[in-house]
Amino acid sequence: MDLVWEKISNFFKSRKLAVVLIFLIIILSIVGTQIPQKSQIKSDVYNAWKNNHPQEADIFETIGFTNLFSSVIFLSVALLLFMNTLFCTQNMLSGALKKLRKNQQFRKKAYISGLENSAVIKIENGTGNNTEKKPENVNGNVVSEIVPVLKAREYKISQQENCIFAQKNRFGVLGTPLFHLCILFIILAVVYGNTGRMEGDMRLIEGQTLSEDHGNYMFINEGPFFNENHQGFDITLEKFYANYNDETGTPRGNAGRLVITENGQEKKTDVVYSNHLMTYNGYTFLGNVFGMAPLLILRNPDGSVLSGSFITATDQDESGRYVAYFKLGETGLDGGLMVYMTANLTSGKITESDIEQEPILFLKLFDKGREIYNGTLKLNDTIKINDKYLGFYDIKYWSNFYIVKDYGIIFVYAGIGMIILCLTISFFMVPKKVWVEIVNEKDNEAEIYIGGRADKFRALYEEEFSDIVKDIKERITNGTN
């Protein structure tokens, strides 16, 4: 049984396995960006791709590539990587804790001489203060010269007879294991966030208010543990700016001022534009596509309203012309329109900011495919359709807002912060050790065997070790206490 467990442990601790799994995740992530993901795009866009590529769609759906990031393949690879990281972390952490629990290790000259950084300092008769001939006096004087040099470099020192053991940054051994623990923490945070995540597009017309409920999203994707946990607060697009300048006068492009209210009380308001999002109660609001929405009202001959609504039109080619197709109430008529803002050519104003723009609407109506109207409407114009009257009475901007509720994002940020801390520990708290043995030869003569080692960046440690040896030599030569 122990042999089986050892084989399993060795398999999951393999660095080769980690490299292969990371490579597979990178490949799968690239594939996921090339194949439309059902949960990440609107259903009509996905269906259009499916209709245009029926064979590829069938294959990709069968193997789960259209829901790749929640597929068995991707989750299995991610689980294996998690297990690999877990076993590696357990192995490194147990090793680091063993190092911390070890008592001071005093070494003899045979071990010290075998270190990569080692030196021998000879003390001859009459050197410095070492004028008495008793070996214990020689040892005491030498120790009193070595200890200040090491303490000046923040080493913690232990002494046993003629041996010295010094170390610093001993807790730096935890840097790498803690780094791996942070990776595990982030993986769990991502899984937790994805299973409880909600994301969707909500379309708002200027002045419109919608509650944060499932039915008010144009597109929505909810994790299995979100459980329809909508907060139900009200979201209002108070004002939309086609060309917004912030408080410093910097142009920010299109932007929308959102107002969040709960129980009739305004909770938060902010302007959302590119690279400037708004957050509230764990929700994140980002700007998305926008357009114009003309208000068309169909009236009976007596003037009563038969139907009417704002029709959201989209600029499909960034020309400033907004296009939409619609059904005209319950009349059975189909319509198409194009609307844009135009300036009054008789205006005496010459600067762009001063020019007053007015909407102009191009309208076509069809009755079972037969064109029955093709004309132009200005604001408040009315046309007669059979025995009804259709009027163009208002125009406003609309905008989609991408709304995300992710319970795991704060833990991901916390994990990233902890990773930075662990990397700081790992790179700037490198454990270092120094061993010294003083060997008495004869009379007042002795040899100091000194060696040092750093857990990493050993080439850089050579300079520090050389300085330590140099300072010790100078103190012994000068006899400075």
C-alpha positions in Angstrom: 0.0 0.0 0.0 2.8 2.4 0.9 4.5 1.6 -2.5 1.3 2.4 -4.4 0.9 5.7 -2.5 4.5 6.6 -3.2 4.0 6.0 -6.9 0.9 8.2 -6.9 2.7 10.9 -4.9 5.7 10.8 -7.3 3.4 11.1 -10.3 1.6 14.1 -9.0 4.8 15.8 -7.8 6.4 15.4 -11.2 7.6 18.7 -12.7 7.3 17.2 -16.2 3.6 16.7 -15.5 3.2 20.4 -14.4 4.9 21.6 -17.6 2.6 19.3 -19.8 -0.6 20.5 -17.9 0.3 24.2 -18.2 1.0 23.7 -21.9 -2.4 22.0 -22.4 -4.2 24.7 -20.5 -2.5 27.3 -22.7 -3.5 25.4 -25.9 -7.1 24.9 -24.7 -7.4 28.6 -23.8 -6.2 29.6 -27.3 -8.8 27.2 -28.7 -11.5 28.7 -26.5 -10.7 32.2 -28.0 -11.1 30.9 -31.6 -14.3 28.8 -31.2 -17.4 30.7 -30.2 -18.3 30.0 -26.6 -22.1 29.5 -26.0 -22.0 31.1 -22.6 -20.0 34.2 -23.6 -21.9 35.5 -26.6 -25.5 36.4 -27.5 -27.6 33.5 -28.6 -28.4 35.1 -32.0 -24.7 35.5 -32.7 -24.0 31.9 -31.7 -26.9 30.6 -33.8 -25.7 32.6 -36.8 -22.2 31.0 -36.5 -23.8 27.6 -36.1 -25.9 28.1 -39.2 -22.9 29.2 -41.2 -20.7 26.4 -40.0 -23.0 23.4 -39.3 -20.4 20.6 -39.6 -17.8 22.3 -37.4 -20.5 23.3 -34.9 -21.7 19.7 -34.5 -18.2 18.4 -34.0 -17.2 21.2 -31.5 -20.5 20.8 -29.6 -20.0 17.0 -29.4 -16.6 17.3 -27.8 -17.6 20.2 -25.6 -15.5 22.9 -27.2 -18.4 25.3 -27.5 -18.5 25.3 -23.7 -14.8 24.7 -23.3 -14.1 26.3 -20.0 -16.8 24.3 -18.3 -16.1 21.1 -20.3 -14.9 17.8 -18.8 -11.7 18.1 -20.8 -10.7 21.6 -19.4 -11.9 20.9 -15.9 -10.0 17.6 -15.8 -6.7 19.3 -16.9 -7.3 22.1 -14.4 -8.0 19.5 -11.6 -4.8 17.6 -12.5 -2.8 20.8 -12.3 -4.4 21.6 -9.0 -3.4 18.1 -7.7 0.1 18.5 -9.0 0.5 21.9 -7.4 -1.0 20.5 -4.1 1.4 17.6 -3.9 4.4 19.8 -4.8 3.4 22.4 -2.2 3.0 19.7 0.5 6.4 18.3 -0.4 8.1 21.8 -0.3 6.2 22.9 2.8 7.2 19.8 4.8 10.8 20.3 3.8 10.7 24.0 4.7 9.2 23.2 8.1 11.8 20.6 8.8 14.5 23.2 8.1 12.9 25.6 10.5 12.6 22.9 13.3 16.2 21.9 13.0 18.4 22.9 15.9 21.6 24.9 15.4 24.1 22.9 13.4 27.7 23.3 14.4 30.2 22.0 11.8 33.8 20.9 11.8 36.6 21.9 9.5 36.1 18.9 7.2 32.5 20.0 6.3 33.4 23.7 6.2 36.3 23.2 3.8 34.0 21.4 1.4 31.7 24.4 1.0 31.7 26.4 -2.1 32.4 29.5 -0.1 35.1 28.8 2.5 38.4 30.2 3.8 41.1 29.6 6.3 42.5 32.4 8.4 45.8 31.7 10.2 46.5 33.4 13.6 50.2 33.6 14.2 52.0 34.2 17.5 51.6 37.8 18.6 48.8 38.7 16.2 46.5 41.4 17.6 45.5 40.8 21.2 46.3 37.1 21.1 49.5 37.4 23.2 48.6 34.9 25.9 49.5 31.3 25.3 46.5 29.5 26.7 44.3 28.0 23.9 41.1 29.1 25.6 42.3 32.7 25.6 43.1 32.4 21.9 39.6 31.1 21.2 37.9 33.7 23.3 39.8 36.6 21.7 39.0 35.2 18.2 35.4 34.7 18.9 35.1 38.3 20.2 36.5 39.5 16.8 34.2 37.3 14.7 30.9 37.8 16.5 30.6 41.6 15.8 31.3 41.2 12.1 28.4 38.7 11.8 26.1 40.7 14.0 26.7 43.8 11.9 25.2 41.9 9.0 22.2 40.9 11.1 23.2 37.2 11.6 21.7 35.4 14.6 24.6 33.7 16.4 25.0 30.5 18.4 28.3 29.3 20.0 29.5 26.0 21.3 33.1 25.7 22.6 35.3 26.6 19.6 32.5 26.5 17.0 30.1 29.2 15.8 26.9 28.9 13.8 25.3 32.0 12.3 22.2 32.4 10.2 19.7 35.0 9.0 16.5 35.2 7.1 15.7 31.7 8.2 11.9 32.2 7.6 12.8 32.9 3.9 12.5 29.1 3.3 8.8 29.5 3.4 8.7 31.9 0.4 8.4 29.3 -2.3 6.0 27.0 -0.5 3.7 29.9 0.4 3.9 31.0 -3.3 2.5 27.7 -4.3 -0.2 27.9 -1.6 -1.2 31.2 -3.1 -1.5 29.6 -6.6 -3.8 27.0 -5.0 -5.8 29.7 -3.3 -6.3 31.6 -6.6 -7.3 28.4 -8.4 -10.0 27.8 -5.7 -11.0 31.4 -5.9 -11.5 31.2 -9.7 -13.5 28.0 -9.4 -15.6 29.6 -6.6 -16.1 32.7 -8.6 -17.1 30.9 -11.8 -19.6 28.7 -10.1 -21.3 31.7 -8.4 -20.7 34.2 -11.2 -23.4 36.2 -13.0 -22.7 38.2 -16.2 -25.0 39.9 -18.6 -25.9 42.8 -20.9 -28.6 45.2 -19.9 -29.9 47.8 -22.4 -31.1 51.1 -21.1 -32.5 54.1 -22.9 -31.8 57.6 -21.5 -34.1 58.2 -18.6 -35.1 54.5 -18.4 -35.0 52.6 -15.1 -34.8 48.8 -14.9 -34.4 46.6 -11.8 -31.5 44.1 -11.5 -33.6 41.1 -12.2 -33.1 38.1 -14.6 -35.7 39.1 -17.1 -34.3 42.6 -17.6 -31.0 41.3 -19.1 -30.7 41.0 -22.9 -28.1 38.3 -22.4 -27.2 36.6 -19.2 -25.0 33.8 -18.0 -25.3 32.5 -14.5 -23.1 30.0 -12.6 -24.7 26.9 -11.1 -24.4 28.3 -7.6 -25.7 31.8 -8.4 -29.2 30.5 -7.7 -31.0 33.6 -9.2 -29.5 35.6 -6.4 -30.4 39.0 -8.0 -30.4 42.0 -5.7 -33.3 43.8 -7.4 -31.9 47.3 -7.0 -32.9 49.9 -9.7 -30.5 51.0 -12.4 -31.2 54.3 -14.3 -29.4 55.7 -17.3 -29.7 59.3 -16.3 -27.7 60.8 -19.2 -25.7 59.5 -22.1 -22.8 61.4 -23.6 -21.8 60.7 -27.2 -18.5 62.6 -26.6 -17.7 62.9 -22.9 -15.0 65.1 -21.3 -14.1 64.2 -17.7 -13.5 66.7 -14.9 -10.0 67.4 -16.3 -11.3 68.2 -19.7 -9.9 64.9 -21.2 -12.0 63.4 -24.0 -13.3 60.0 -23.0 -15.5 59.0 -25.9 -19.0 57.8 -25.2 -20.1 57.5 -21.6 -23.3 57.0 -19.5 -24.2 58.4 -16.1 -25.7 55.6 -14.1 -27.8 56.0 -10.9 -28.3 53.1 -8.5 -31.4 53.3 -6.2 -32.8 51.0 -3.5 -36.1 51.5 -1.8 -36.4 55.0 -3.4 -33.0 56.1 -2.0 -30.1 57.0 -4.3 -27.1 54.8 -3.3 -24.5 55.6 -6.0 -24.0 57.5 -9.2 -21.1 57.6 -11.5 -20.1 58.1 -15.2 -19.1 54.9 -16.9 -16.8 55.1 -19.9 -13.9 53.2 -21.4 -11.4 52.1 -18.7 -13.6 53.6 -16.0 -16.1 51.2 -14.5 -18.5 51.5 -11.6 -18.9 49.1 -8.7 -21.8 48.6 -6.3 -22.5 45.9 -3.7 -20.2 43.4 -5.5 -21.5 44.3 -9.0 -19.3 45.8 -11.7 -20.7 48.0 -14.5 -18.9 48.5 -17.8 -19.9 50.5 -20.9 -20.7 48.5 -24.0 -22.3 49.3 -27.4 -24.6 52.3 -27.8 -27.0 53.8 -30.4 -30.0 56.0 -30.9 -33.6 55.3 -30.3 -36.3 57.3 -32.1 -39.8 57.3 -30.6 -42.5 56.2 -33.1 -46.2 56.4 -32.0 -49.1 55.0 -34.0 -52.4 56.7 -33.4 -56.0 56.0 -34.2 -58.0 58.5 -36.3 -59.4 59.9 -33.0 -55.9 60.6 -31.7 -55.7 57.8 -29.2 -52.5 55.8 -29.0 -52.6 52.4 -30.6 -48.9 51.6 -30.0 -45.6 53.3 -29.5 -42.1 52.6 -28.4 -38.5 53.7 -28.6 -36.9 51.7 -31.4 -33.2 51.0 -30.7 -31.1 51.6 -33.8 -27.4 50.6 -34.2 -24.5 52.2 -36.0 -23.2 49.2 -37.9 -20.4 50.8 -39.8 -19.4 53.7 -37.5 -20.8 56.2 -40.0 -23.0 58.0 -37.5 -26.1 56.6 -39.1 -28.2 54.3 -37.0 -30.3 51.5 -38.5 -33.1 49.3 -37.2 -35.7 46.9 -38.4 -39.0 46.5 -36.6 -42.7 45.5 -36.6 -45.2 48.3 -36.4 -47.4 47.3 -33.5 -50.1 44.8 -34.3 -50.7 46.2 -37.8 -48.8 43.4 -39.5 -46.5 46.0 -41.2 -42.7 45.7 -41.2 -40.5 48.7 -41.1 -36.9 49.8 -41.6 -35.4 53.1 -40.5 -32.1 55.0 -40.6 -31.7 58.0 -38.3 -28.8 60.4 -37.8 -28.2 63.9 -36.4 -27.8 66.7 -38.9 -27.1 70.5 -38.6 -29.3 73.2 -39.8 -27.5 74.7 -42.8 -29.1 78.1 -42.2 -27.5 78.4 -38.8 -25.2 81.3 -38.4 -23.0 79.4 -35.8 -19.7 78.1 -37.2 -18.0 76.2 -34.3 -18.9 72.5 -34.0 -19.8 72.8 -30.3 -22.3 75.6 -31.0 -24.1 74.0 -33.9 -27.5 72.7 -33.0 -28.1 69.3 -34.5 -31.5 67.9 -35.3 -32.5 64.3 -36.0 -33.6 63.2 -39.5 -35.3 59.8 -40.0 -35.5 57.8 -43.2 -38.4 55.4 -43.0 -39.6 52.5 -45.1 -42.8 50.5 -44.4 -43.8 47.1 -46.0 -47.0 45.3 -46.1 -46.2 41.6 -46.7 -43.1 42.5 -48.6 -44.7 45.3 -50.6 -43.3 48.7 -50.0 -46.1 51.1 -49.0 -44.0 54.0 -47.7 -40.6 55.5 -48.4 -39.9 58.9 -47.0 -38.2 61.2 -44.6 -39.4 62.4 -41.2 -38.2 65.2 -39.0 -38.9 65.5 -35.3 -42.7 65.8 -34.7 -43.6 64.9 -38.3 -46.6 62.7 -38.9 -47.6 60.5 -41.8 -50.8 58.7 -42.6 -50.7 54.9 -42.9 -54.1 53.6 -44.2 -56.4 55.0 -41.5 -53.8 55.4 -38.9 -51.2 58.1 -38.2 -47.5 57.4 -37.4 -45.5 60.2 -35.8 -41.8 60.7 -34.9 -41.9 62.4 -31.5 -38.6 62.0 -29.7 -35.1 60.6 -30.0 -32.7 59.4 -27.2 -29.5 57.5 -26.9 -29.4 54.0 -25.6 -26.5 51.9 -24.3 -25.8 48.4 -23.3 -24.0 47.9 -20.0 -22.0 44.8 -19.2 -22.8 43.8 -15.6 -20.8 41.3 -13.6 -21.3 39.8 -10.2 -18.3 37.7 -9.2 -17.9 36.5 -5.7 -14.4 35.2 -6.3 -12.8 38.3 -7.7 -11.9 39.8 -4.3 -10.2 36.5 -3.4 -8.3 36.5 -6.7 -7.0 40.0 -5.9 -6.1 38.9 -2.4 -4.3 35.9 -3.8 -2.3 38.1 -6.2 -1.4 40.4 -3.3 -0.2 37.4 -1.3 1.8 36.2 -4.3 3.6 39.5 -4.4 4.3 39.2 -0.7 5.6 35.7 -1.1 7.8 36.7 -4.1 9.2 39.5 -1.9 10.0 37.0 0.8 11.5 34.6 -1.7 13.8 37.1 -3.4 14.7 39.5 -0.6 14.8 37.2 2.4 17.3 34.6 1.2 18.3 32.2 4.0 22.1 32.4 4.7 24.3 30.4 7.0 27.9 30.8 8.3 29.9 28.1 10.1 33.1 28.7 12.0 35.6 26.4 13.7 38.7 27.6 15.6 41.4 25.0 15.6 44.3 25.5 18.0 47.6 24.4 16.5 50.5 25.1 19.1 51.3 27.7 21.6 49.5 30.9 20.5 48.8 29.8 16.9 45.4 28.8 15.5 43.4 28.5 12.3 39.9 29.8 11.7 37.9 27.7 9.3 35.0 29.7 8.0 32.4 28.8 5.4 29.1 30.1 4.2 26.1 29.2 2.0 23.0 30.9 0.7 19.9 28.9 -0.3 19.7 30.8 -3.7 21.5 33.4 -5.7 24.8 31.8 -4.6 26.9 33.7 -7.0 25.7 36.9 -5.5 26.5 35.6 -2.0 30.2 35.2 -2.9 30.7 39.0 -2.5 29.0 39.1 0.9 31.1 36.1 2.1 34.3 37.7 0.9 33.5 40.9 2.8 32.9 38.9 6.0 36.3 37.1 5.7 38.0 40.4 4.9 36.5 42.2 7.9 37.4 39.3 10.3 41.0 39.3 9.1 41.2 43.1 9.6 39.8 42.9 13.2 42.1 40.0 14.1 45.1 41.7 12.6 44.3 45.0 14.3 43.2 43.4 17.6 40.0 45.4 17.6 37.3 44.4 20.1 
